[in-house]
């Protein structure tokens, strides 16, 4: 079994410092494959998808929908 890793808020533009979680696209316990879209976030410029870069399972979201998350957080 692989080690858990945290899906962090990516910096999706040069000016982005935070994002708002619009929705989680996968349910808790869902199997994830590299490239899957796991969440949708609103940035200072657009609404964008967040993808995962490793295979695994979504154990639990660390941020609620509508919460503001700093880049890297």
ZABA-878064 format. One record per atom (N, C-alpha, C): residue number from 0; residue in one letter; chain; x, y, z. Coordinates in Angstrom, 3 decimals, m for minus. Example, Ala and Ser with C-alpha at 12.3 -4.5 7.8 and 13.67 -1.06 7.14 Angstrom:
<pts>
(pt 0, a, A, (13.190, m5.690, 7.800)) (pt 0, a, A, (12.300, m4.500, 7.800)) (pt 0, a, A, (13.200, m3.300, 7.800)) (pt 1, s, A, (12.850, m2.250, 7.080)) (pt 1, s, A, (13.670, m1.060, 7.140)) (pt 1, s, A, (12.900, 0.030, 7.870)) 
</pts>
This chain:
<pts>
(pt 0, x, A, (0.848, m1.185, 0.000)) (pt 0, x, A, (0.000, 0.000, 0.000)) (pt 0, x, A, (0.888, 1.241, 0.000)) (pt 1, x, A, (0.566, 2.209, m0.812)) (pt 1, x, A, (1.398, 3.407, m0.905)) (pt 1, x, A, (1.120, 4.363, 0.253)) (pt 2, x, A, (2.084, 5.232, 0.476)) (pt 2, x, A, (1.960, 6.236, 1.524)) (pt 2, x, A, (0.937, 7.294, 1.124)) (pt 3, x, A, (0.188, 7.831, 2.086)) (pt 3, x, A, (m0.753, 8.898, 1.761)) (pt 3, x, A, (m0.012, 10.180, 1.374)) (pt 4, x, A, (m0.657, 10.969, 0.540)) (pt 4, x, A, (m0.116, 12.291, 0.246)) (pt 4, x, A, (m1.266, 13.284, 0.193)) (pt 5, x, A, (m0.956, 14.524, 0.458)) (pt 5, x, A, (m1.956, 15.582, 0.521)) (pt 5, x, A, (m2.047, 16.261, m0.840)) (pt 6, x, A, (m3.264, 16.411, m1.319)) (pt 6, x, A, (m3.501, 17.163, m2.548)) (pt 6, x, A, (m3.537, 18.631, m2.143)) (pt 7, x, A, (m2.552, 19.394, m2.580)) (pt 7, x, A, (m2.443, 20.799, m2.191)) (pt 7, x, A, (m3.012, 21.705, m3.271)) (pt 8, x, A, (m3.398, 22.919, m2.844)) (pt 8, x, A, (m3.914, 23.905, m3.790)) (pt 8, x, A, (m2.784, 24.305, m4.734)) (pt 9, x, A, (m2.928, 24.010, m6.022)) (pt 9, x, A, (m1.868, 24.383, m6.968)) (pt 9, x, A, (m1.940, 25.867, m7.319)) (pt 10, x, A, (m0.820, 26.426, m7.737)) (pt 10, x, A, (m0.809, 27.790, m8.251)) (pt 10, x, A, (m1.117, 27.694, m9.743)) (pt 11, x, A, (m2.333, 28.068, m10.116)) (pt 11, x, A, (m2.814, 27.885, m11.476)) (pt 11, x, A, (m2.597, 29.102, m12.371)) (pt 12, x, A, (m2.090, 30.197, m11.790)) (pt 12, x, A, (m1.698, 31.373, m12.571)) (pt 12, x, A, (m0.593, 32.092, m11.806)) (pt 13, x, A, (0.103, 32.991, m12.478)) (pt 13, x, A, (1.208, 33.714, m11.842)) (pt 13, x, A, (0.756, 34.584, m10.678)) (pt 14, x, A, (m0.477, 35.068, m10.724)) (pt 14, x, A, (m0.969, 35.985, m9.691)) (pt 14, x, A, (m1.787, 35.293, m8.610)) (pt 15, x, A, (m2.025, 34.021, m8.753)) (pt 15, x, A, (m2.877, 33.295, m7.807)) (pt 15, x, A, (m2.181, 33.109, m6.462)) (pt 16, x, A, (m2.870, 33.508, m5.381)) (pt 16, x, A, (m2.354, 33.303, m4.027)) (pt 16, x, A, (m3.267, 32.407, m3.202)) (pt 17, x, A, (m4.510, 32.257, m3.664)) (pt 17, x, A, (m5.481, 31.419, m2.971)) (pt 17, x, A, (m6.549, 30.978, m3.955)) (pt 18, x, A, (m7.320, 29.990, m3.559)) (pt 18, x, A, (m8.421, 29.515, m4.378)) (pt 18, x, A, (m9.586, 29.120, m3.493)) (pt 19, x, A, (m10.768, 29.096, m4.055)) (pt 19, x, A, (m11.971, 28.680, m3.340)) (pt 19, x, A, (m12.387, 27.321, m3.882)) (pt 20, x, A, (m12.607, 26.375, m2.986)) (pt 20, x, A, (m13.058, 25.048, m3.402)) (pt 20, x, A, (m14.514, 25.164, m3.836)) (pt 21, x, A, (m14.770, 24.932, m5.117)) (pt 21, x, A, (m16.125, 25.005, m5.663)) (pt 21, x, A, (m16.832, 23.666, m5.471)) (pt 22, x, A, (m16.123, 22.572, m5.751)) (pt 22, x, A, (m16.725, 21.243, m5.599)) (pt 22, x, A, (m15.639, 20.184, m5.538)) (pt 23, x, A, (m15.972, 19.075, m4.918)) (pt 23, x, A, (m15.154, 17.864, m4.966)) (pt 23, x, A, (m15.781, 16.980, m6.020)) (pt 24, x, A, (m14.998, 16.511, m6.968)) (pt 24, x, A, (m15.504, 15.728, m8.092)) (pt 24, x, A, (m15.490, 14.227, m7.829)) (pt 25, x, A, (m14.872, 13.807, m6.747)) (pt 25, x, A, (m14.807, 12.389, m6.382)) (pt 25, x, A, (m15.343, 12.220, m4.967)) (pt 26, x, A, (m15.933, 11.066, m4.718)) (pt 26, x, A, (m16.458, 10.740, m3.395)) (pt 26, x, A, (m15.342, 10.186, m2.512)) (pt 27, x, A, (m15.503, 10.303, m1.203)) (pt 27, x, A, (m14.559, 9.694, m0.264)) (pt 27, x, A, (m14.497, 8.198, m0.548)) (pt 28, x, A, (m13.284, 7.682, m0.626)) (pt 28, x, A, (m13.067, 6.266, m0.913)) (pt 28, x, A, (m12.909, 5.951, m2.389)) (pt 29, x, A, (m13.131, 6.954, m3.245)) (pt 29, x, A, (m13.021, 6.723, m4.691)) (pt 29, x, A, (m11.583, 6.407, m5.082)) (pt 30, x, A, (m11.442, 5.477, m6.016)) (pt 30, x, A, (m10.123, 5.153, m6.568)) (pt 30, x, A, (m9.728, 6.275, m7.520)) (pt 31, x, A, (m8.505, 6.764, m7.372)) (pt 31, x, A, (m7.998, 7.845, m8.214)) (pt 31, x, A, (m6.837, 7.345, m9.052)) (pt 32, x, A, (m6.814, 7.753, m10.292)) (pt 32, x, A, (m5.691, 7.455, m11.171)) (pt 32, x, A, (m5.063, 8.771, m11.599)) (pt 33, x, A, (m3.768, 8.726, m11.822)) (pt 33, x, A, (m3.048, 9.922, m12.255)) (pt 33, x, A, (m3.811, 10.603, m13.390)) (pt 34, x, A, (m4.035, 11.910, m13.255)) (pt 34, x, A, (m4.751, 12.678, m14.267)) (pt 34, x, A, (m6.224, 12.869, m13.979)) (pt 35, x, A, (m6.775, 12.123, m13.007)) (pt 35, x, A, (m8.184, 12.297, m12.658)) (pt 35, x, A, (m8.425, 13.693, m12.083)) (pt 36, x, A, (m9.573, 14.256, m12.390)) (pt 36, x, A, (m9.988, 15.527, m11.812)) (pt 36, x, A, (m10.599, 15.220, m10.452)) (pt 37, x, A, (m10.058, 15.845, m9.410)) (pt 37, x, A, (m10.520, 15.563, m8.054)) (pt 37, x, A, (m11.342, 16.713, m7.469)) (pt 38, x, A, (m11.096, 17.932, m7.955)) (pt 38, x, A, (m11.813, 19.089, m7.417)) (pt 38, x, A, (m11.887, 20.181, m8.475)) (pt 39, x, A, (m12.803, 21.109, m8.240)) (pt 39, x, A, (m12.902, 22.316, m9.050)) (pt 39, x, A, (m12.684, 23.493, m8.111)) (pt 40, x, A, (m11.829, 24.435, m8.518)) (pt 40, x, A, (m11.533, 25.595, m7.686)) (pt 40, x, A, (m11.732, 26.878, m8.482)) (pt 41, x, A, (m12.067, 27.935, m7.757)) (pt 41, x, A, (m12.186, 29.258, m8.364)) (pt 41, x, A, (m10.952, 30.058, m7.975)) (pt 42, x, A, (m10.272, 30.594, m8.979)) (pt 42, x, A, (m9.076, 31.401, m8.743)) (pt 42, x, A, (m9.430, 32.871, m8.928)) (pt 43, x, A, (m8.415, 33.722, m8.912)) (pt 43, x, A, (m8.647, 35.147, m9.136)) (pt 43, x, A, (m9.061, 35.447, m10.574)) (pt 44, x, A, (m8.904, 34.462, m11.467)) (pt 44, x, A, (m9.198, 34.705, m12.882)) (pt 44, x, A, (m10.190, 33.743, m13.522)) (pt 45, x, A, (m10.352, 32.551, m12.965)) (pt 45, x, A, (m11.169, 31.541, m13.651)) (pt 45, x, A, (m11.577, 30.431, m12.690)) (pt 46, x, A, (m12.455, 29.570, m13.176)) (pt 46, x, A, (m12.799, 28.338, m12.473)) (pt 46, x, A, (m12.056, 27.218, m13.186)) (pt 47, x, A, (m11.288, 26.438, m12.415)) (pt 47, x, A, (m10.405, 25.443, m13.022)) (pt 47, x, A, (m10.491, 24.112, m12.283)) (pt 48, x, A, (m10.110, 23.049, m12.987)) (pt 48, x, A, (m10.067, 21.713, m12.405)) (pt 48, x, A, (m8.706, 21.460, m11.770)) (pt 49, x, A, (m8.714, 20.650, m10.714)) (pt 49, x, A, (m7.479, 20.214, m10.063)) (pt 49, x, A, (m7.360, 18.715, m10.288)) (pt 50, x, A, (m6.227, 18.288, m10.825)) (pt 50, x, A, (m6.019, 16.864, m11.084)) (pt 50, x, A, (m5.005, 16.288, m10.111)) (pt 51, x, A, (m5.038, 14.970, m9.973)) (pt 51, x, A, (m4.067, 14.284, m9.117)) (pt 51, x, A, (m2.925, 13.764, m9.981)) (pt 52, x, A, (m1.773, 13.635, m9.349)) (pt 52, x, A, (m0.577, 13.211, m10.074)) (pt 52, x, A, (m0.070, 11.851, m9.626)) (pt 53, x, A, (m0.842, 11.180, m8.773)) (pt 53, x, A, (m0.498, 9.833, m8.317)) (pt 53, x, A, (m1.774, 9.005, m8.220)) (pt 54, x, A, (m1.639, 7.714, m8.399)) (pt 54, x, A, (m2.761, 6.802, m8.188)) (pt 54, x, A, (m3.005, 6.665, m6.691)) (pt 55, x, A, (m4.237, 6.371, m6.319)) (pt 55, x, A, (m4.554, 6.150, m4.910)) (pt 55, x, A, (m6.046, 6.210, m4.681)) (pt 56, x, A, (m6.414, 6.551, m3.455)) (pt 56, x, A, (m7.810, 6.666, m3.050)) (pt 56, x, A, (m8.001, 7.982, m2.317)) (pt 57, x, A, (m9.183, 8.582, m2.453)) (pt 57, x, A, (m9.482, 9.813, m1.726)) (pt 57, x, A, (m9.976, 9.424, m0.344)) (pt 58, x, A, (m9.143, 9.656, 0.665)) (pt 58, x, A, (m9.529, 9.262, 2.021)) (pt 58, x, A, (m10.486, 10.266, 2.634)) (pt 59, x, A, (m10.237, 11.543, 2.433)) (pt 59, x, A, (m11.131, 12.586, 2.936)) (pt 59, x, A, (m10.645, 13.929, 2.421)) (pt 60, x, A, (m11.554, 14.805, 2.043)) (pt 60, x, A, (m11.128, 16.144, 1.656)) (pt 60, x, A, (m10.651, 16.909, 2.894)) (pt 61, x, A, (m9.594, 17.694, 2.741)) (pt 61, x, A, (m9.067, 18.481, 3.852)) (pt 61, x, A, (m9.619, 19.899, 3.867)) (pt 62, x, A, (m10.429, 20.243, 2.876)) (pt 62, x, A, (m11.047, 21.566, 2.813)) (pt 62, x, A, (m12.501, 21.393, 2.394)) (pt 63, x, A, (m13.368, 22.153, 3.025)) (pt 63, x, A, (m14.790, 22.101, 2.697)) (pt 63, x, A, (m15.083, 22.907, 1.437)) (pt 64, x, A, (m16.184, 22.575, 0.776)) (pt 64, x, A, (m16.667, 23.365, m0.354)) (pt 64, x, A, (m16.906, 24.790, 0.150)) (pt 65, x, A, (m16.574, 25.771, m0.654)) (pt 65, x, A, (m16.678, 27.209, m0.377)) (pt 65, x, A, (m15.582, 27.737, 0.542)) (pt 66, x, A, (m14.636, 26.891, 0.955)) (pt 66, x, A, (m13.554, 27.392, 1.801)) (pt 66, x, A, (m12.433, 27.967, 0.943)) (pt 67, x, A, (m11.752, 28.959, 1.500)) (pt 67, x, A, (m10.612, 29.595, 0.842)) (pt 67, x, A, (m9.356, 28.864, 1.292)) (pt 68, x, A, (m8.540, 28.445, 0.319)) (pt 68, x, A, (m7.315, 27.700, 0.611)) (pt 68, x, A, (m6.143, 28.434, m0.040)) (pt 69, x, A, (m5.096, 28.685, 0.740)) (pt 69, x, A, (m3.900, 29.329, 0.205)) (pt 69, x, A, (m3.174, 28.386, m0.736)) (pt 70, x, A, (m2.502, 28.927, m1.734)) (pt 70, x, A, (m1.687, 28.119, m2.638)) (pt 70, x, A, (m0.683, 27.327, m1.804)) (pt 71, x, A, (m0.575, 26.049, m2.083)) (pt 71, x, A, (0.326, 25.174, m1.339)) (pt 71, x, A, (m0.281, 24.612, m0.077)) (pt 72, x, A, (m1.495, 25.047, 0.239)) (pt 72, x, A, (m2.158, 24.582, 1.457)) (pt 72, x, A, (m3.183, 23.526, 1.183)) 
</pts>
